[in-house]
Structures are given as C-alpha cells and as structure tokens.
Amino acid sequence: MVYQAVVFFFVALTAAAPPQAFEKIVIKPAPSADPRSMRVQVLPSGELKAKAVSVITLLSYGYDVPANPSTRLISLPDWTIVERYDIRGKIPITITASSHDSDAQSQAKQMIRRLLADRFRLVMRAENQRMPVYALTVPRSGPKFQRSATTAKDCIFDTDPEGCHNFVIGFGHPLNARAISMDDLVHYI
C-alpha cells in the first residue's frame, strides 16, 4: 500500500502566486464544442495553443491526474467538463539543445497550474489516502524500445495524433504514440 494524493478543486478566494506568469494570454469560449476538434500544444518557443479545450483537460496535463471520471478528482464544477475554450498564450520557457524533456514539461505544467488558478480560479488541495497501486517494471529480457528522434527542443506537449507525449486511440491498436516517456505511459494507463 502506498499513499496517493487525492485531488480536490474549489473556487479560490485568493491564490498564491507561482514564480512565473504568462507574458500574454487570451481565453475565449470555443465556437465549436466538438471534442474531435480539441487540441492542446505547448511548443518549444513557449507558446500555448489550445483549441476547443475543456478545463479538465488542462487539469489533467497540469496536475498529472486522469481526465476521465476518477475518485482522485472530487468536487469539480460541471463547467470544467462541458465548456470549451480557445486559448493562446506565451509562456516564458527557454528550450535549448541541452534541455531535458522533463524540465521543459515541468515548467509548462507549472504555467498551466498558474493559468487554472489565475483565470479559472481553481486550486488544488491534496489529501493522503491509503490505496493499492501498481508498479511498472521492465525485466532485463523485456522489450527494447527505440529512442524517439523527437526531443524537448522539438515538442513539449501536443495532443494531435502526430504530436508528442500523448496517446491516440486507434482501432485495434490502442497504444499509438510518438515521443512518449514511461511517465506518459503510466499517466495514460
């Protein structure tokens, strides 16, 4: 048994300010609520582009929690799932050839959290609960994965079928993805 964080969200009266802020951000209601048109991109230039995205999708990426119904998400207002937004913003991220993928993703996730707190007034509260968990291990004789040609300087996060750090459900092949890490796999599962 391991302690696992349970995530609660509630309307914030005041939000503690993380160290960085968006240089610019524009949030508009999406003209289309069709989930098939949804796409979220965090580009190496620090640009955030989201089209027809729900707040729960941003929560999932920013806090590494599942976007599907889960006991780990409690007290979410209905609008976080139903309403969709188009978002354009500039995140002050500097990606160099020597940047680690996890560093860039960590910075982007912090900025998404800031966006959720500042613009949507959502804040996380975590509680420890005892629950069973799985351990993902690979034996020595296990599969030999190929290293992706896509690096942090090429892509931080993109929900497009040709994007990175995202699984695309396919007919007969449910685990289609490009440039994923074991963290991405665990999050997907």
Secondary structure, DSSP 4 states (H G I P E B T S, - for coil): -EEEEEEEEEE-SS-PPPS---SEEEEEE-S---GGG-EEEE-TTSEEEEEEEEHHHHHHHHHT--SSS-TTEES--THHHH-EEEEEEE------TT--HHHHHHHHHHHHHHHHHHHH-EEEEEEEEEE--------TTS--PPPPS--TTT-SEE-STTSSSEEEEETTEEEEEES--HHHHHHH-
